[in-house]
């Protein structure tokens, strides 16, 4: 019998691969200057982005990598990787899909703990709305639904001068959790070399966002609570803040 979470992650991987393949086939080539559409400013009130790109129904696909999590690898107690595929509609509405994996080995998660590990995968899906304050810089707000499937295990040791030391293990398998995220952030097109004033955009985008994560569905252990949820954070509170730093590569206009 196939576990429900296995079927879910298989579908998410297929969707992820399909989005990448379709983005390469449809948006993989750079548009020529003659293909760009200028909207006359004397007849239509425009914003800086309106005069650069035509607002198509699907106006671009973005491949995303969270480099902030990669930088945490040097700490030796946390290994995370997170990537995603975004689909942009009418330039301002973005469908966001994010996938991640985490292995956490906190140094002092519990008193008397010899070792402790949390390991699992997570995914998020949501929508962002963008607005610009100049041709290269944007800010946005959005909403995410996140879900995680993970396990944890550890050992503890109680030493005594009078009796034999006591050592035992604990942990849980196939734990699931879900949450809601409220997002605000900003992005900028990274410039390399001289850009024309009428086209200041490049395909590389640097951004960061702050989020407020609200735990929706999760049942913790009572005796020795689970320390952390991959993709969400510490379990000591039903609401937790987070920061993400990332780079995106845009395919299409």
Phi and psi restraints in degrees (value plus and minus 20) as a CYANA .aco file:
   2 UNK   PHI    -107.7   -67.7
   2 UNK   PSI     109.8   149.8
   3 UNK   PHI     -86.7   -46.7
   3 UNK   PSI     124.9   164.9
   4 UNK   PHI     -77.5   -37.5
   4 UNK   PSI     -58.9   -18.9
   5 UNK   PHI     -87.3   -47.3
   5 UNK   PSI     -49.9    -9.9
   6 UNK   PHI     -85.8   -45.8
   6 UNK   PSI     -61.5   -21.5
   7 UNK   PHI     -83.8   -43.8
   7 UNK   PSI     -62.1   -22.1
   8 UNK   PHI     -80.6   -40.6
   8 UNK   PSI     -69.9   -29.9
   9 UNK   PHI     -87.5   -47.5
   9 UNK   PSI     -51.2   -11.2
  10 UNK   PHI     -83.2   -43.2
  10 UNK   PSI     -63.0   -23.0
  11 UNK   PHI     -84.5   -44.5
  11 UNK   PSI     -59.8   -19.8
  12 UNK   PHI     -85.5   -45.5
  12 UNK   PSI     -58.4   -18.4
  13 UNK   PHI     -86.9   -46.9
  13 UNK   PSI     -61.1   -21.1
  14 UNK   PHI     -82.8   -42.8
  14 UNK   PSI     -62.8   -22.8
  15 UNK   PHI     -83.1   -43.1
  15 UNK   PSI     -63.0   -23.0
  16 UNK   PHI     -80.1   -40.1
  16 UNK   PSI     -66.3   -26.3
  17 UNK   PHI     -86.0   -46.0
  17 UNK   PSI     -59.1   -19.1
  18 UNK   PHI     -85.4   -45.4
  18 UNK   PSI     -59.3   -19.3
  19 UNK   PHI     -85.1   -45.1
  19 UNK   PSI     -61.5   -21.5
  20 UNK   PHI     -84.7   -44.7
  20 UNK   PSI     -65.6   -25.6
  21 UNK   PHI     -82.1   -42.1
  21 UNK   PSI     -65.3   -25.3
  22 UNK   PHI     -86.3   -46.3
  22 UNK   PSI     -55.4   -15.4
  23 UNK   PHI     -87.5   -47.5
  23 UNK   PSI     -57.5   -17.5
  24 UNK   PHI     -87.9   -47.9
  24 UNK   PSI     -60.8   -20.8
  25 UNK   PHI     -90.6   -50.6
  25 UNK   PSI     -59.5   -19.5
  26 UNK   PHI    -111.2   -71.2
  26 UNK   PSI     -58.7   -18.7
  27 UNK   PHI    -135.8   -95.8
  27 UNK   PSI     -10.9    29.1
  28 UNK   PHI     -88.4   -48.4
  28 UNK   PSI     -44.6    -4.6
  29 UNK   PHI    -116.5   -76.5
  29 UNK   PSI     123.5   163.5
  30 UNK   PHI     -89.8   -49.8
  30 UNK   PSI     113.4   153.4
  31 UNK   PHI     -91.6   -51.6
  31 UNK   PSI     121.0   161.0
  32 UNK   PHI     -92.5   -52.5
  32 UNK   PSI     140.5   180.5
  33 UNK   PHI     -80.1   -40.1
  33 UNK   PSI     -52.8   -12.8
  34 UNK   PHI     -92.5   -52.5
  34 UNK   PSI     -36.6     3.4
  35 UNK   PHI    -104.0   -64.0
  35 UNK   PSI     -33.7     6.3
  36 UNK   PHI     -92.9   -52.9
  36 UNK   PSI     123.5   163.5
  37 UNK   PHI    -130.3   -90.3
  37 UNK   PSI     101.0   141.0
  38 UNK   PHI    -116.3   -76.3
  38 UNK   PSI     109.7   149.7
  39 UNK   PHI    -114.5   -74.5
  39 UNK   PSI     101.1   141.1
  40 UNK   PHI     -75.5   -35.5
  40 UNK   PSI     107.0   147.0
  41 UNK   PHI    -101.0   -61.0
  41 UNK   PSI     -33.4     6.6
  42 UNK   PHI    -103.5   -63.5
  42 UNK   PSI     -30.4     9.6
  43 UNK   PHI    -137.0   -97.0
  43 UNK   PSI     -41.4    -1.4
  44 UNK   PHI    -150.5  -110.5
  44 UNK   PSI     115.8   155.8
  45 UNK   PHI     -95.7   -55.7
  45 UNK   PSI     101.8   141.8
  46 UNK   PHI    -143.8  -103.8
  46 UNK   PSI     144.4   184.4
  47 UNK   PHI    -125.2   -85.2
  47 UNK   PSI     150.1   190.1
  48 UNK   PHI     -75.4   -35.4
  48 UNK   PSI     -56.1   -16.1
  49 UNK   PHI     -95.9   -55.9
  49 UNK   PSI     -49.2    -9.2
  50 UNK   PHI     -82.6   -42.6
  50 UNK   PSI     -55.4   -15.4
  51 UNK   PHI    -100.5   -60.5
  51 UNK   PSI     -27.9    12.1
  52 UNK   PHI    -121.4   -81.4
  52 UNK   PSI     -66.0   -26.0
  53 UNK   PHI    -143.9  -103.9
  53 UNK   PSI     122.9   162.9
  54 UNK   PHI     -93.1   -53.1
  54 UNK   PSI     117.9   157.9
  55 UNK   PHI    -102.6   -62.6
  55 UNK   PSI      71.4   111.4
  56 UNK   PHI    -109.0   -69.0
  56 UNK   PSI     144.3   184.3
  57 UNK   PHI     -79.7   -39.7
  57 UNK   PSI     -73.6   -33.6
  58 UNK   PHI    -127.8   -87.8
  58 UNK   PSI      86.3   126.3
  59 UNK   PHI    -122.9   -82.9
  59 UNK   PSI     -16.9    23.1
  60 UNK   PHI     145.0   185.0
  60 UNK   PSI     138.6   178.6
  61 UNK   PHI    -144.9  -104.9
  61 UNK   PSI     118.1   158.1
  62 UNK   PHI    -143.9  -103.9
  62 UNK   PSI     110.8   150.8
  63 UNK   PHI    -117.2   -77.2
  63 UNK   PSI     110.4   150.4
  64 UNK   PHI    -143.8  -103.8
  64 UNK   PSI     119.0   159.0
  65 UNK   PHI    -154.3  -114.3
  65 UNK   PSI     107.8   147.8
  66 UNK   PHI    -107.1   -67.1
  66 UNK   PSI      80.3   120.3
  67 UNK   PHI    -100.0   -60.0
  67 UNK   PSI     -38.1     1.9
  68 UNK   PHI     -81.4   -41.4
  68 UNK   PSI     -58.6   -18.6
  69 UNK   PHI     -92.4   -52.4
  69 UNK   PSI     -54.5   -14.5
  70 UNK   PHI     -84.1   -44.1
  70 UNK   PSI     -54.4   -14.4
  71 UNK   PHI     -87.5   -47.5
  71 UNK   PSI     -39.2     0.8
  72 UNK   PHI     -97.6   -57.6
  72 UNK   PSI     -26.7    13.3
  73 UNK   PHI     -83.3   -43.3
  73 UNK   PSI     -47.0    -7.0
  74 UNK   PHI     -87.3   -47.3
  74 UNK   PSI     -37.7     2.3
  75 UNK   PHI     -92.0   -52.0
  75 UNK   PSI     -39.3     0.7
  76 UNK   PHI      50.0    90.0
  76 UNK   PSI     -19.2    20.8
  77 UNK   PHI    -140.3  -100.3
  77 UNK   PSI     -16.1    23.9
  78 UNK   PHI    -168.2  -128.2
  78 UNK   PSI     104.1   144.1
  79 UNK   PHI    -145.1  -105.1
  79 UNK   PSI      98.6   138.6
  80 UNK   PHI    -155.1  -115.1
  80 UNK   PSI     127.1   167.1
  81 UNK   PHI    -160.6  -120.6
  81 UNK   PSI     115.1   155.1
  82 UNK   PHI    -162.3  -122.3
  82 UNK   PSI     112.9   152.9
  83 UNK   PHI    -163.3  -123.3
  83 UNK   PSI     151.9   191.9
  84 UNK   PHI    -186.5  -146.5
  84 UNK   PSI     151.2   191.2
  85 UNK   PHI    -149.3  -109.3
  85 UNK   PSI     105.7   145.7
  86 UNK   PHI    -131.6   -91.6
  86 UNK   PSI     122.0   162.0
  87 UNK   PHI    -136.9   -96.9
  87 UNK   PSI     104.7   144.7
  88 UNK   PHI    -121.6   -81.6
  88 UNK   PSI     111.5   151.5
  89 UNK   PHI    -136.3   -96.3
  89 UNK   PSI     110.9   150.9
  90 UNK   PHI      31.8    71.8
  90 UNK   PSI       9.9    49.9
  91 UNK   PHI      51.1    91.1
  91 UNK   PSI     -46.7    -6.7
  92 UNK   PHI    -131.9   -91.9
  92 UNK   PSI     -43.5    -3.5
  93 UNK   PHI    -123.6   -83.6
  93 UNK   PSI     106.6   146.6
  94 UNK   PHI    -145.5  -105.5
  94 UNK   PSI     104.7   144.7
  95 UNK   PHI    -105.6   -65.6
  95 UNK   PSI     101.1   141.1
  96 UNK   PHI    -129.3   -89.3
  96 UNK   PSI     109.5   149.5
  97 UNK   PHI    -147.7  -107.7
  97 UNK   PSI     110.1   150.1
  98 UNK   PHI    -152.0  -112.0
  98 UNK   PSI     122.0   162.0
  99 UNK   PHI    -153.2  -113.2
  99 UNK   PSI     121.8   161.8
 100 UNK   PHI    -170.5  -130.5
 100 UNK   PSI     143.0   183.0
 101 UNK   PHI    -158.5  -118.5
 101 UNK   PSI     124.5   164.5
 102 UNK   PHI    -163.9  -123.9
 102 UNK   PSI     119.0   159.0
 103 UNK   PHI    -146.7  -106.7
 103 UNK   PSI     100.1   140.1
 104 UNK   PHI    -139.4   -99.4
 104 UNK   PSI     107.7   147.7
 105 UNK   PHI    -145.8  -105.8
 105 UNK   PSI      55.9    95.9
 106 UNK   PHI     -84.4   -44.4
 106 UNK   PSI     122.5   162.5
 107 UNK   PHI     -89.6   -49.6
 107 UNK   PSI     -61.4   -21.4
 108 UNK   PHI    -154.1  -114.1
 108 UNK   PSI      43.4    83.4
 109 UNK   PHI     -89.0   -49.0
 109 UNK   PSI     -58.0   -18.0
 110 UNK   PHI    -159.9  -119.9
 110 UNK   PSI     133.2   173.2
 111 UNK   PHI     -86.2   -46.2
 111 UNK   PSI     118.8   158.8
 112 UNK   PHI      50.0    90.0
 112 UNK   PSI     -13.2    26.8
 113 UNK   PHI     -97.1   -57.1
 113 UNK   PSI     110.3   150.3
 114 UNK   PHI    -101.2   -61.2
 114 UNK   PSI     -64.4   -24.4
 115 UNK   PHI    -174.7  -134.7
 115 UNK   PSI     136.7   176.7
 116 UNK   PHI    -175.4  -135.4
 116 UNK   PSI     116.9   156.9
 117 UNK   PHI    -158.9  -118.9
 117 UNK   PSI     114.5   154.5
 118 UNK   PHI    -135.9   -95.9
 118 UNK   PSI     110.4   150.4
 119 UNK   PHI    -161.8  -121.8
 119 UNK   PSI     114.9   154.9
 120 UNK   PHI     157.4   197.4
 120 UNK   PSI    -195.8  -155.8
 121 UNK   PHI    -143.4  -103.4
 121 UNK   PSI     140.4   180.4
 122 UNK   PHI    -170.7  -130.7
 122 UNK   PSI     144.5   184.5
 123 UNK   PHI    -167.9  -127.9
 123 UNK   PSI     131.4   171.4
 124 UNK   PHI    -155.0  -115.0
 124 UNK   PSI     129.5   169.5
 125 UNK   PHI    -160.9  -120.9
 125 UNK   PSI     122.7   162.7
 126 UNK   PHI    -195.3  -155.3
 126 UNK   PSI    -191.9  -151.9
 127 UNK   PHI    -149.3  -109.3
 127 UNK   PSI     121.9   161.9
 128 UNK   PHI    -141.8  -101.8
 128 UNK   PSI     130.7   170.7
 129 UNK   PHI    -141.8  -101.8
 129 UNK   PSI     107.3   147.3
 130 UNK   PHI    -126.4   -86.4
 130 UNK   PSI     127.6   167.6
 131 UNK   PHI    -164.1  -124.1
 131 UNK   PSI     132.8   172.8
 132 UNK   PHI    -131.9   -91.9
 132 UNK   PSI     131.1   171.1
 133 UNK   PHI    -137.3   -97.3
 133 UNK   PSI     -23.3    16.7
 134 UNK   PHI    -184.4  -144.4
 134 UNK   PSI     155.2   195.2
 135 UNK   PHI     -81.7   -41.7
 135 UNK   PSI     -41.2    -1.2
 136 UNK   PHI    -130.9   -90.9
 136 UNK   PSI     -33.3     6.7
 137 UNK   PHI    -142.1  -102.1
 137 UNK   PSI     120.4   160.4
 138 UNK   PHI    -157.6  -117.6
 138 UNK   PSI     136.6   176.6
 139 UNK   PHI    -151.2  -111.2
 139 UNK   PSI     139.3   179.3
 140 UNK   PHI    -172.3  -132.3
 140 UNK   PSI     143.0   183.0
 141 UNK   PHI    -156.0  -116.0
 141 UNK   PSI     131.0   171.0
 142 UNK   PHI    -181.7  -141.7
 142 UNK   PSI    -198.7  -158.7
 143 UNK   PHI    -158.6  -118.6
 143 UNK   PSI     118.2   158.2
 144 UNK   PHI    -148.4  -108.4
 144 UNK   PSI     131.6   171.6
 145 UNK   PHI    -137.2   -97.2
 145 UNK   PSI     102.6   142.6
 146 UNK   PHI    -135.4   -95.4
 146 UNK   PSI     131.2   171.2
 147 UNK   PHI    -164.8  -124.8
 147 UNK   PSI     129.7   169.7
 148 UNK   PHI    -161.9  -121.9
 148 UNK   PSI     124.8   164.8
 149 UNK   PHI    -149.3  -109.3
 149 UNK   PSI     103.0   143.0
 150 UNK   PHI    -177.2  -137.2
 150 UNK   PSI     157.4   197.4
 151 UNK   PHI    -164.3  -124.3
 151 UNK   PSI     142.1   182.1
 152 UNK   PHI    -162.8  -122.8
 152 UNK   PSI     135.0   175.0
 153 UNK   PHI    -176.8  -136.8
 153 UNK   PSI     131.7   171.7
 154 UNK   PHI    -183.3  -143.3
 154 UNK   PSI     152.5   192.5
 155 UNK   PHI    -154.0  -114.0
 155 UNK   PSI     126.4   166.4
 156 UNK   PHI    -149.5  -109.5
 156 UNK   PSI     134.8   174.8
 157 UNK   PHI    -152.8  -112.8
 157 UNK   PSI     106.0   146.0
 158 UNK   PHI    -131.7   -91.7
 158 UNK   PSI      93.1   133.1
 159 UNK   PHI    -114.1   -74.1
 159 UNK   PSI     128.8   168.8
 160 UNK   PHI    -164.8  -124.8
 160 UNK   PSI     123.2   163.2
 161 UNK   PHI    -103.5   -63.5
 161 UNK   PSI     -30.4     9.6
 162 UNK   PHI    -135.6   -95.6
 162 UNK   PSI     -48.7    -8.7
 163 UNK   PHI    -145.6  -105.6
 163 UNK   PSI     154.1   194.1
 164 UNK   PHI     -87.9   -47.9
 164 UNK   PSI     120.2   160.2
 165 UNK   PHI     -79.2   -39.2
 165 UNK   PSI     124.0   164.0
 166 UNK   PHI    -132.0   -92.0
 166 UNK   PSI     106.3   146.3
 167 UNK   PHI    -150.2  -110.2
 167 UNK   PSI     115.7   155.7
 168 UNK   PHI    -173.2  -133.2
 168 UNK   PSI     147.1   187.1
 169 UNK   PHI    -137.3   -97.3
 169 UNK   PSI     144.9   184.9
 170 UNK   PHI    -173.4  -133.4
 170 UNK   PSI     144.6   184.6
 171 UNK   PHI     136.6   176.6
 171 UNK   PSI     154.0   194.0
 172 UNK   PHI    -161.9  -121.9
 172 UNK   PSI     129.7   169.7
 173 UNK   PHI    -136.7   -96.7
 173 UNK   PSI     133.9   173.9
 174 UNK   PHI      33.8    73.8
 174 UNK   PSI      26.6    66.6
 175 UNK   PHI    -105.3   -65.3
 175 UNK   PSI     120.1   160.1
 176 UNK   PHI    -147.0  -107.0
 176 UNK   PSI     128.0   168.0
 177 UNK   PHI    -170.1  -130.1
 177 UNK   PSI     136.0   176.0
 178 UNK   PHI    -163.5  -123.5
 178 UNK   PSI     137.1   177.1
 179 UNK   PHI    -176.9  -136.9
 179 UNK   PSI     148.5   188.5
 180 UNK   PHI    -134.2   -94.2
 180 UNK   PSI     122.3   162.3
 181 UNK   PHI    -144.3  -104.3
 181 UNK   PSI     114.3   154.3
 182 UNK   PHI    -122.3   -82.3
 182 UNK   PSI     107.2   147.2
 183 UNK   PHI    -140.6  -100.6
 183 UNK   PSI     118.1   158.1
 184 UNK   PHI    -156.2  -116.2
 184 UNK   PSI     126.2   166.2
 185 UNK   PHI    -187.8  -147.8
 185 UNK   PSI    -198.7  -158.7
 186 UNK   PHI    -163.9  -123.9
 186 UNK   PSI     131.5   171.5
 187 UNK   PHI    -159.2  -119.2
 187 UNK   PSI     136.0   176.0
 188 UNK   PHI    -161.8  -121.8
 188 UNK   PSI     121.4   161.4
 189 UNK   PHI     -95.0   -55.0
 189 UNK   PSI     106.7   146.7
 190 UNK   PHI    -100.9   -60.9
 190 UNK   PSI     106.6   146.6
 191 UNK   PHI    -117.8   -77.8
 191 UNK   PSI     111.0   151.0
 192 UNK   PHI    -143.9  -103.9
 192 UNK   PSI      98.4   138.4
 193 UNK   PHI      58.8    98.8
 193 UNK   PSI    -187.3  -147.3
 194 UNK   PHI    -109.0   -69.0
 194 UNK   PSI     105.4   145.4
 195 UNK   PHI    -124.7   -84.7
 195 UNK   PSI     124.8   164.8
 196 UNK   PHI     -87.1   -47.1
 196 UNK   PSI     123.2   163.2
 197 UNK   PHI     -80.1   -40.1
 197 UNK   PSI     -54.0   -14.0
 198 UNK   PHI    -100.1   -60.1
 198 UNK   PSI     -27.4    12.6
 199 UNK   PHI    -163.5  -123.5
 199 UNK   PSI      52.8    92.8
 200 UNK   PHI    -102.4   -62.4
 200 UNK   PSI     -14.8    25.2
 201 UNK   PHI    -110.9   -70.9
 201 UNK   PSI     128.3   168.3
 202 UNK   PHI    -137.5   -97.5
 202 UNK   PSI    -194.5  -154.5
 203 UNK   PHI    -114.4   -74.4
 203 UNK   PSI     -31.5     8.5
 204 UNK   PHI    -114.4   -74.4
 204 UNK   PSI     113.6   153.6
 205 UNK   PHI    -147.0  -107.0
 205 UNK   PSI     110.0   150.0
 206 UNK   PHI    -128.3   -88.3
 206 UNK   PSI     113.4   153.4
 207 UNK   PHI    -172.8  -132.8
 207 UNK   PSI     149.2   189.2
 208 UNK   PHI    -169.1  -129.1
 208 UNK   PSI     136.2   176.2
 209 UNK   PHI    -165.4  -125.4
 209 UNK   PSI     132.5   172.5
 210 UNK   PHI    -129.9   -89.9
 210 UNK   PSI     122.7   162.7
 211 UNK   PHI    -155.4  -115.4
 211 UNK   PSI     134.0   174.0
 212 UNK   PHI    -138.3   -98.3
 212 UNK   PSI      92.5   132.5
 213 UNK   PHI    -119.0   -79.0
 213 UNK   PSI     108.4   148.4
 214 UNK   PHI    -136.5   -96.5
 214 UNK   PSI      94.1   134.1
 215 UNK   PHI     -87.8   -47.8
 215 UNK   PSI     109.5   149.5
 216 UNK   PHI    -128.4   -88.4
 216 UNK   PSI     -68.3   -28.3
 217 UNK   PHI    -157.9  -117.9
 217 UNK   PSI      85.8   125.8
 218 UNK   PHI    -186.1  -146.1
 218 UNK   PSI     110.8   150.8
 219 UNK   PHI    -135.0   -95.0
 219 UNK   PSI      93.3   133.3
 220 UNK   PHI    -107.7   -67.7
 220 UNK   PSI     140.4   180.4
 221 UNK   PHI     -89.5   -49.5
 221 UNK   PSI     131.3   171.3
 222 UNK   PHI    -109.4   -69.4
 222 UNK   PSI     -65.4   -25.4
 223 UNK   PHI     -88.8   -48.8
 223 UNK   PSI     -77.1   -37.1
 224 UNK   PHI    -145.3  -105.3
 224 UNK   PSI      76.0   116.0
 225 UNK   PHI     -80.7   -40.7
 225 UNK   PSI     128.5   168.5
 226 UNK   PHI     -85.2   -45.2
 226 UNK   PSI     114.8   154.8
 227 UNK   PHI     -95.3   -55.3
 227 UNK   PSI     -63.0   -23.0
 228 UNK   PHI    -171.2  -131.2
 228 UNK   PSI     133.3   173.3
 229 UNK   PHI    -132.4   -92.4
 229 UNK   PSI     102.9   142.9
 230 UNK   PHI     -76.4   -36.4
 230 UNK   PSI     109.6   149.6
 231 UNK   PHI      67.8   107.8
 231 UNK   PSI     -37.6     2.4
 232 UNK   PHI    -129.6   -89.6
 232 UNK   PSI     -76.0   -36.0
 233 UNK   PHI     106.5   146.5
 233 UNK   PSI    -179.6  -139.6
 234 UNK   PHI     -81.8   -41.8
 234 UNK   PSI     126.7   166.7
 235 UNK   PHI    -114.8   -74.8
 235 UNK   PSI     -17.4    22.6
 236 UNK   PHI     -91.3   -51.3
 236 UNK   PSI     -32.6     7.4
 237 UNK   PHI    -159.5  -119.5
 237 UNK   PSI     129.2   169.2
 238 UNK   PHI     -97.4   -57.4
 238 UNK   PSI     -33.7     6.3
 239 UNK   PHI    -151.4  -111.4
 239 UNK   PSI     109.7   149.7
 240 UNK   PHI    -161.9  -121.9
 240 UNK   PSI     120.1   160.1
 241 UNK   PHI    -106.7   -66.7
 241 UNK   PSI     141.6   181.6
 242 UNK   PHI    -176.7  -136.7
 242 UNK   PSI     135.8   175.8
 243 UNK   PHI    -145.0  -105.0
 243 UNK   PSI     121.9   161.9
 244 UNK   PHI    -151.0  -111.0
 244 UNK   PSI     116.1   156.1
 245 UNK   PHI    -141.4  -101.4
 245 UNK   PSI     110.0   150.0
 246 UNK   PHI    -169.8  -129.8
 246 UNK   PSI     146.1   186.1
 247 UNK   PHI    -148.0  -108.0
 247 UNK   PSI     123.7   163.7
 248 UNK   PHI    -146.7  -106.7
 248 UNK   PSI     128.6   168.6
 249 UNK   PHI    -138.1   -98.1
 249 UNK   PSI     103.5   143.5
 250 UNK   PHI    -117.2   -77.2
 250 UNK   PSI     109.9   149.9
 251 UNK   PHI    -126.0   -86.0
 251 UNK   PSI     112.2   152.2
 252 UNK   PHI      76.9   116.9
 252 UNK   PSI    -188.4  -148.4
